[in-house]
Amino acid sequence: MIKVRHSELSDLEAIKAIYEQEHAFSNTLQLPFQSDLLWEQRLTTFSDNHINLVALIDNQVVGQLSLQVMDRPRRKHVATLGMGVSSRHTGQGVGEQLLSSALDLTDNWLNIRRVELEVYKNNEAAICLYQKKGFVEEGVMRDYAFTCGEYVDALMMARLRE
């Protein structure tokens, strides 16, 4: 069973371990070899506008999702998200559970109308999950990021709550 909760400082090592896996830093804007201090800052910078969720299986952190609610007055109805799942647990519903939990927050508790994200165009599994949850492609950002020695395109996707 997958359990989702807000992250805690004690999750630092497990979250960092997820993003140290090649599939995670290759498919996100994370860099390899990030410091404990960087992750500690990310986990201890508390704000009502920044929510950091983790997914657990057998009490072990296997996924992480960051939800950032915009604080600009004309974008307060918008949140962005990004996530990573341990390579040993991909395809087991971890990402779907994290995303469902985040969307429950945006829809029922935070009054967010628009959730947006960027995903590399070659990350078919993530794109499929996002589409399943109602995200649609809004555009292609060419040469969006440099990863694994080459530039990759990214899709801008969003989900609007009607």
Secondary structure, 3 states (H helix, E strand, C coil): CEEEEECCHHHHHHHHHHHCCHHHHHCCCCCCCCCHHHHHHHHHCCECCEEEEEEEECCEEEEEEEEEECCCHHHCCEEEEEEEECHHHCCCCHHHHHHHHHHHHHHHCCCCCEEEEEEECCCHHHHHHHHHCCCEEEEEEEEEEEECCEEEEEEEEEEECC
